[in-house]
């Protein structure tokens, strides 16, 4: 499937329709004066890299142990109760 191309003016005038197409998986190149300047594409989220996963696991371990908050020690659950 070829990528759809629209001018910046068309993108502005048809933004809602283009969002609908993008939500269905279409990618749209937006041009200004004939030159590509942007791509409107479906959101794919951030990949879960090994480094990101390890950082999340470290943070969750710290939260389970609790944090020192100005002389008060609080766990994750206790912080949400305050």
N, C-alpha and C positions, 0 to 999 in steps of 0.2 A: 504494500500500500504506500503510495506517494504521500509525503508530508504536505499538508495544506499550507498555503502561503497567503497572507492578507497584509494589506497596508496598515500602518498605524491608525489611520483614519477609519478604515473599515473595522479594525479591532475595537476601537472606541465606540463606534456606532452599534456593533453587534456583539458586545462583550458577553451579555447574558447567554446568547445562543452559542457562542464559542465555548463558554464554560461548560455548557451542556455537552457539547461534542467532546471536549477534553475529559469530562467525567466518564464518557463512554470509551475512552482509550485513545482518542485522536490526539496527535501533536500538531501544533500550529506554529509556523514561523511568522513573526511579525517584522515587516520591513519598513524602512523610512528612506524615502528617495531611492528606492530600488535596492537598498542594501539591508541584509538581515541584521536586526538589532536585538531580537529576543525570541525565545521559544516559550510557548504556553504548553505545558505538558502535565499529564496526570501526576499527582503527588505519590511518591513511592516510599516515603519515610526514610529514616536513616538506617543504614545497614547495621546489624549487630556484629561488630568486629570483635575479635578476641579481647582487644584492649578495652573496648567499651563495656563488654560483659564483665571483665575483671574489675573495672572501676565501680560498676554498679554493685557487684558482690561485696567489694570492700566497704562501700558506703552502707549497704544493708547490714553488714556485720557490725559496723560502728553504731548504727542506729539501735540494733538489738542490745548492745552493751550499755548504751546510754551516753548522753552528752553532758558536759559540765556547762551549766548556764549561769554564770555569775554566782558561783558558790552553790548552786542547786544542781543536783544530778537528776536528769530526766531521760527516760527511754522514749522511743518514738511514739508509742501509744500514750504515754503520759503527756507528751507535748500536744497531742491532738485533743486531749481532754481539757486542757487549760483554756 
